[in-house]
Amino acid sequence: MKAGQVLHRFTAKDGREVVLRTPKWEDLDDLMEFINSLVEEGAEINRVQKVTREEEADWLGRKLAEMEKGKAIAIVGEVDRKVIANSGVDMKTGRMSHVGELGIGIRSGYRDMGIGTEMMKTLIEEARKAGLKVLVLHVFATNERARHVYEKIGFKETGRIPRGVCKNNEYIDDLTMTKEIT
């Protein structure tokens, strides 16, 4: 995958054009603002502290290198030239090289507009092109909106870690969901 490569364009439910593309170095500040907005919101993600620009630069540099080597798939969602969603598939190695671990996040104000569904479909297609056979993701059991999207796309719950996540001193089950993409 090449940095900045456009993979898909579509119109969201609110009428705005969404561009799904691979990230590029120029996205650094948008990506930092994106992840920090999820942390501020208290979104159902594992990260609990905001990232610094240096931390985000390290992450983006690693991700771009992994993409270039064919070891990861990364897709951002862009509306009005601003990154509003980030997703990816990290490819396993060795005897699990046919498996990819998927992650996705969408900024508040851009959910429930079909962006997550289109992003998931694009990730699945890119994973298939990369030769993956199985996709796995983790989701907080309380994240019903995300679970609905994953189930609609064909993911099934295949595992559960009871009390696997602690958010605001409350324990939540960590669900594993899987989809075969052969």
MIVO-401232 format. One record per residue: x, y, z of N, C-alpha, C in turn. Coordinates in pm, whole numbers, plus 50000, padded with zeros to 5 digits. Layout:
BEGIN
XYZXYZXYZ;...
! end
This chain:
BEGIN
500854988250000500005000050000500895012450000;500505022049920501245034649914500565045150000;501345053650061500805064450145499935073750061;498755077150116497845086650052497015080949938;497065067949918496335061549808494825061349838;494025067049747492565067049763492035053149727;491245047349819490695033949799489215034149766;488495044149819487035044349802486505058249834;485535062649759484815075149785483325071849792;482625078249883481175076049892480545088049961;479215088449956478475099150021477885093850151;478195100550262477665096650393476175099950399;475515094650499474075096850514473705111550530;474655119850573474375134150588474695142150461;475085135050353475325141450224476765145650199;477635144450297479035148450276479815137250209;480815141250130481665131450065482715126450164;482905113350165483895106850250484925100350159;486185102550188487265096250115487945086450210;488045074050168488795063850242490105062050169;491205063850241492525063250180493545058550282;494715055450233495795051950324496335064750387;496865063750508497415075850571498695080350504;499045092750530500295098350480500895106850590;502165110150575502865117350680502175130550715;501585137050617500905149950640499675148850729;499225136750759498065134550846498425135050994;499695136751026500165135751165499305143751262;499125156651238498375164851334496905160851341;496295157651226494905153051226494765140051305;495705130751285495625117951356495795119851506;496685128851545496875131551688495605137751747;495025147151675493785153451722492665143051729;492615134151630491595123551627491685114651750;492845108651776492955099351889492735106552021;493225118752033493025126252156491565129952177;490805131952069489365134652083488645122352139;489085110352098488465098052151488785096452299;490025099652337490425098752478489595108652561;489485121252513488695131452585487255127152602;486695121152499485305116752500485095105252598;486145097852628485985085752708485435074452625;485765074352496485265064152403485695050252452;485015040152402485295026452442486475020952363;487655026252399488935022052342489875019452459;490985012752432491915009552540492735021452587;493025030752498493865042252535493125051052635;493845054952742493225063452845493935076952859;495105078352797495835091052805496055096552665;496015109852655496275116352527497695113352482;497915113852351499245111752296499905125252271;501225125252278501985137152241502235136452090;502665147452035502985147751892504125137951862;505085137151951506215127951932505735113351932;504855109852026504325096152031503535092851904;502735102451859501935100051738502845098951616;503905107051611504855106351500505545092751498;505915087551614506525074251622505555063651570;504285064551615503275054851572503065055651421;502905067851368502645069451225503845064651143;505035067551187506225062851116506275047651109;505985041151221505945026351223504855021151130;503685027351136502545022651055502835024150906;503405035450866503745037550724504785027350678;505765024350764506785014350729506165000450717;505264996850809504584983850803503744982750677;503044993550640502244993450517503124991050395;504224998250391505144997250278505694983050263;505924976250375506464962650374505364952150357;504094956350349503004946850335502664939550463;502994945550579502744939050708501524944850780;500914955050721499734961250783498914968250676;497654969450705496724977250623496284988850711;496305000750656495855012450732494975020950642;493835025150696492895033350620492365044350711;492365056550659491745067750729490505071950652;489565077850725488385083850665488565098850671;488275105350560488485119850551487195126450504;486805137050575485665145450535486165159850535;485895166950427486335180850416487835182250445;488625172850393490085172750407490575171450551;489735165650637490095163550777489885148750812;490865142750880490755128650921489735127551033;488705119351009487635117651108487485103051151;488295094351092488245080151127489595073851096;489925063451172491175056451151490935041651174;491545033451090491335019051103492545011751047;492604998951077493704991251023493594976551053;494454969050988494584954751011496064951951029;496424946651144497794942351169497874927451139;498824923951054498954910151010499824902151106;499334890451142500084881351228501214874951147;502094867851215503234861651147503264846651175;504194839751111504394825451133503164817251098;502804808251186501674799351163500324806651165;500364819351203499134827351203499164838151095;500024836650995500184846950893498944848850805;497964840250819496704841550746495664849650826;496054854350944495144861351036495544875951048;494534884651053494774898751076493914903751191;494484912851272493734918751383493284932851343;491994934851346491374947051295491044956751408;491214969451381490814979851474490224991451396;489264998551456488615009651387488115019651492;488175032351458487625042851544487085054051457;485975059951502485345070951428485075082251526;485405094151485485275106051569483795108951598;483535113651719482195117751758481685128151658;480415127151623479825136151525479825130351384;480535119151366480605112651234480125098251240;479565094351352479055080651367477615079951318;477165067751294475785065251248475505071751113;476545073051029476355078850896476825069250787;477115056750824477545046850726479045046450704;479795054950772481245055450753481905042650804;481495038150923482075025950979481825013850892;480625012650840480285001250754481135001450627;481225012950562482025013850440483505011450468;483975016450581485375014650618485644999750643;484744992950713484904978650739484924970750608;484014973850517483974966850388485284968750312;485824980950316487084983850248488234976550313;488274976250447489314968650518489264953850482;488084948350478487924934150446488424931350305;488074939850210488524937950072490054938950062;490644948650130492104950050127492774938150197;492174933150304492714921350373492654909050282;491564907750210491424896550116492514897450008;492724909549953493764911449851495144908049906;495354910450035496644907650099496814892850132;495794884850105495894870450128495454865750265;494864874550344494384870250476493134861750461;492924852950557491774843750555490824846150672;491364851650781490574853650903490874867450959;489824874550999489974887351068489414885951209;490124891851305489754891351446489724905751498;488794908551586488754921651651488314920051794;488594930151874488144930552014487234942552030;486194940852111485244951652136484734950552279;484554961952343483944962052477482514956552463;482094947852552480754942152546479674952852552;479974964252612479004975052625478904983852499;479764981752402479764990052282478804984352178;477514986452203476474980452119476484985951977;476794998851960476825004851827477874997651740;479074995851794480134989151717479774974551693;479284967851794478924953651777477884951951667;476934961051659475904960451555476554961151416;477484970551398478164972051268478944959251237;479694954151334480504942151311479624930251273;478514928551343477604917351313476984918951176;476634931251140476034934051009477014930250897;478314931950921479344928950823479674913950823;479204906550923479424892150925480364886951032;480794895651124481614890951236480724883851337;481284873551400480564866051503481404865851631;480714866251744481424865151871482014851151883;483324850551906483994837551917484724836052049;484674846152132485334845152261484974856952350;485234855152478484884865552575485824864252694;486404875352734487194875652857486334882952960;485744875653053484924882153154485744892453231;485184904353246485834915153321487224918353265;487364916953131488654918853067489074933353050;488144942553071488414956853056487934963953182;488704973853227488264982053339488144996453291;486935001853294486695015653253485935022653365;486495033553413485875041153522485545032153642;486495023853679486355014653792485215004653775;484795002453653483754992453624484344982053529;484114969353559484644958653476483654954953367;484184953553246483394950853127484014938753057;483194930152999483704918852923484364923752794;485484917452759486194920052634485764909052536;485074912952429484594903252332485584901852218;485784889652174486534886852051485524883351945;485634889851829484754886851717485624883251598;485124873851516485924868351407485084867351280;485764869051167485124867351036486104860250944;485664849450880486464842950779486194850050647;487264853250573487084861150451487564853850326;487544840550330488004832750214486984833350103;
! end
